């Protein structure tokens, strides 16, 4: 994510080596903690690092 600037759910799933539902839980938790930002909706969702804490 740091190199590309964004990541999709599928890319995160491949990196983490877990299933879709576990990946979504992780991404939602990171979004709630404001570590990442969700951009887009549905199949077009990307996650970006939140540069502001």
Helices and strands as residue ranges (DSSP letters): E 6-7, H 9-16, H 20-32, E 36-39, G 42-44, E 46-49
